[in-house]
Amino acid sequence: MGRIDDLADRYVEDWAELNPTGATYVGIAGHDDKTDDLSPEGFEAQAELTRRTINELDVVEPEHESEQVAKDAMLERLGLELATYDAGHSKSAISVITSGLHGLRGVFDVMATEGDEAVANIAARLNSFAGAVEQYKTTLREEVEAGRVSARAQLLAVAEQCDAWTDPTRDDFFHGLVRRLDASGALATELERGATAATAATVGFGTFLREELAPRGREKEAAGLERYELASQYFLGAKVDLQETYLWGFDELARLEREMDVCAVAIGGSGTSVPEAVATLDADPARNIPGKEAFRDWMQALADKAISELNGTHFDIEPPARKIECCLTPTSDGGIYYTGPSEDFSRPGRMWWAVPEGITEFSTWREVTTVYHEGVPGHHLQVSQTLLRADLLNRWQRLLCWCSGHGEGWALYAERLMDDLGYLEDPGDRLGMLDGQALRAARVIVDIGMHLELEIPRDNPFGFHPGERWTPELGWEFLRAHTRMSDEVLRFEWKRYLGWPGQAPSYKVGERIWLQAREETKQRKGADFDLKTFHRDALNLGSLGLDPLRKALGRL
């Protein structure tokens, strides 16, 4: 093991001490009974670890190619993390998908629940929850005094999430968690006490947002150019021309909608429009599943089938990575996401869906591509295979390195790959994939447009409000016109774009860069290019920013 690998391993140990909930998320054992320090001092301790590690990395020379990749990845990721902190965004940002509170609540979804030790860990975290929330309030008060505060609309939306999480007639998250555990005696008492305290703390945080922070929240949700440029680079791991990317989004969406028109004809015959094809699919009993538990089982069967059929043909999937669990979250926020395995694979990779309130029937044609995105060959393959590459990647690369443009770009690339491999020959399933791709293209336009308050091109291919400036309201109108999602799901998506600038485009722009990198490799290797080998070699580099990815691929 070289010096960079030693430094990376030491960073992981120090990071886990400072981020015990993060350690649980990535599956590092030994921290499940602790809660993060969300005070200003806690945030600064993390920033200081990052600064120290960057300084040490700067003076270490890689001993071989894999260490060069690791050094490039660490400097790029840690450097942007520190830049985001120094710009004042890390502590102050609150949105419907990410905040200190979301981290505290969400970690319970991935904690072990079997056995006395696991239950005792949950009790310990429940009972320390309120203290962490108070620390977080102190940090947010300090930030608002410094002039750093999230948009009022996001603060109020998170307050509404607090209502849902704590309402006994809705999610009732903390007490619901305790009811699902097997405990008695003193441990049961501790659990109940912790659930009551955590519920009260969450209710109190919602009140704090409404009464204290929201009145001082920003009127505009637009991030502005300076913040957006940094956020875009952080989420992509690459610098892109935002104006060119914005205009490309219009062209890409128009291309996808032309393909959807062809699919509609295949579904309903000549002259069939996309809305008519969607109505046909939604009216087909064979494509609809009542009940979220039955739909979860359908997703599980499809995920297992993809793993079985792709292994040994298009990918070589190692045994621990051949297991994935499809799960329903105990909350109803509307998100679909993946969580990776624990370091020892005792906790498998999982695909999660927070089904929105009121949704009771599910269309399979919309979600076939989602299973491939979250499962194999998407996130599950990517994350699990990385975790298994101890022979090639250091512990930081396997556990902590994540770049949205790389990860989400790969998962979107994986959806298109499944189409190329013949898995979406059914025109309904293919329409679902194209609709998902169209959403990702639409949000390139909307995210960049809303946050930079750009002019809508006068010659845009949709005739949409030519010459006007983007607003959140126009963003909502555009999304509704160009996607087939339910309003409940789409509203969560729209809110998250507004509160998490730069993240939403990372899917489609990430896919674009993955495709460019593949084409560059194909041109360079000529007749020696092999797609399966390209996928293997690219994934063996681990997660890294997309600029470092292209450089590393260029050296292979």
Residue, then its C-alpha position, 0 to 999 in steps of 0.5 A: m500500500g502506498r502513501i496516498d492509500d495510507l492517507a486515504d484510509r486515515y481520512v476515512e477513519d477520521w471522517a467516520e468519527l466526525n460523521p457517525t451517521g454518514a458512517t452508517y450510511v456507507g456501512i462503516a461499523g462501530h458508529d451506529d449509536k452516535t449522532d453527528d455534531l451539527s454545531p458550528e464547531g462540528f462543521e468546522a472540524q470536518a472542514e479542518l480535516t478536509r483542509r489538512t488532507i488536501n495539504e498532505l495530498d499536495v506533497v505526495e507523489p503517486e507510486h503507480e497509476s492507480e494512486q494517480v487516479a486516487k490522488d486526482a479524485m481526492l483532490e478534485r472532490l475534497g477541493l470542491e467540498l472545501a470550496t462549497y464550505d468556504a463559500g458558506h453553502s454547506k451549513s446554511a442550505i436547507s431543501v426538501i431533499t437535503s439538510g442536517l435534519h434529513g440526514l438525522r432522520g434518514v439514517f434510521d432507514v438504513m440501520a440494522t433492526e435485528g437483535d438487542e445491540a441493533v435496537a439499542n443503537i436505534a434507541a441511543r440515536l433517538n435519544s440524542f436526536a433532539g440535542a443534534v437538532e438544537q445544535y443545528k438550530t444554533t448553526l442556522r441562527e449563526e448563518v442567518e446572522a451572517g446573511r446566509v439563509s435558504a429561500r423562504a419557499q424551501l424553508l416552508a416546504v421542509a416545515e411541511q415535511c416535518d408535519a408529515w413525519t410527525d403526524p400520527t395520521r400520516d407518516d408518524f415516523f419515529h413512533g412507527l419505527v419503534r412499533r416495528l422493533d422487537a423490544s421489551g423492558a427497559l429497552a422498550t422504555e428507552l425507545e418510546r422515550g426517544a421516539t417521543a423526544a425525536t418527534a417533539a424535536t422535529v415538530g419544534f424544528g418545523t416551528f423554528l423554520r416557520e416562525e424564525l427562519a422563514p421570515r428572514g428567508r430569501e425571496k428568490e429561489a434562484a441561486g445566481l451565477e456565482r453559486y450556480e457555477l460552483a454547484s454545477q462543478y461540484f455535482l458534475g466534477a467537470k466545468v461545462d459551458l452553462q449557456e451551451t448546456y442550457l441550449w443543448g437541453f432544448d435540442e436534446l428534449a426535442r430529439l427525445e420527444r420525436e422518438m416518443d412520437v414514434c413510440a406512440v404510433a407503435i402503441g396505438g397505430s398511425g396518428t396516435s399522439v403521446p398523450e393518447a398512447v399514455a392513456t392506452l398504457d394506463a388503461d391496460p390492466a396488465r400494466n398496472i399494479p394496485g398496492k405499493e407492496a405488490f409493486r415493490d415485489w414486481m420491482q424486486a422480480l425485475a431487478d433480480k432478472a436483470i442481474s441474472e441475465l446481464n451477469g456473464t454476458h455484458f458484465d461480470i457481476e461478483p456474487p456479493a453484488r448479485k443481491i439487491e433489496c427493493c424497499l418502501t420507505p416509511t415516509s411519503d416524500g416522493g423520492i426514489y433512490y439507492t443506498g449502497p451495501s455496508e462495507d462487509f455486505s451484511r447490509p445489501g444494496r437497496m432501492w428505495w421508494a418514498v411513495p407520495e401520499g394518495i398514490t395507490e396504483f402503479s404503472t409498470w411501463r413507467e418504472v421498468t427503466t427506473v429499476y435498471h437505473e437504480g439496480v443493474p446495470g445502474h447504481h447497484l452495479q456501479v456502487s457494489q462493484t466499486l466496493l468490491r475492488a479492494d485490490l484496485l481502490n483505496r478505502w476512501q474511493r470505495l466508501l466515500c467518493w461520490c460524484s453525482g455527474h459520474g454516478e447519476g450520469w452512469a445510471l442514466y447511461a445504463e438506461r440507454l444501454m438497456d435499450d441498446l441491448g434489447y431490453l426495452e423492445d416493448p414500446g410501452d417500456r421504451l416510452g417509459m424510458l424516453d419519458g424519464q430521459a425527457l424529464r432529465a433533459a427538461r430539468v437541464i433547461v429548467d434548472i439552469g434557466m430558473h437559477l440563472e433567470l435566463e431568457i427563454p430562447r425566442d426560437n425554442p422548438f416548443g414555442f414556450h414563452p419566447g423571450e420571457r425570463w424563467t421563473p419557478e412558475l414557468g418552470w412548473e408549467f414547462l415540466r408539466a407540459h413535457t413529462r408524464m409524471s403525476d402532479e404529486v411526484l412532479r411537485f416534489e421533483w420541482k421543489r428539489y430542483l429549486g432547493w438544490p441548484g446544479q444537481a438535477p442537470s447532473y443526470k443528463v449532462g453526466e450521461r452526455i459526458w459518459l457517452q463522449a468519454r466512450e466515443e473518445t475511447k472508441q476512436r483511440k482504440g479503433a478495432d481493439f475497442d470492446l464495449k464490455t471491456f470499456h465498462r469494466d475498465a471505467l467502473n474499476l476506476g471507482s467514482l470520481g469527477l467527470d473531468p478526472l474520469r476522462k483523463a484516467l480513461g485517456r491513460l488506459 
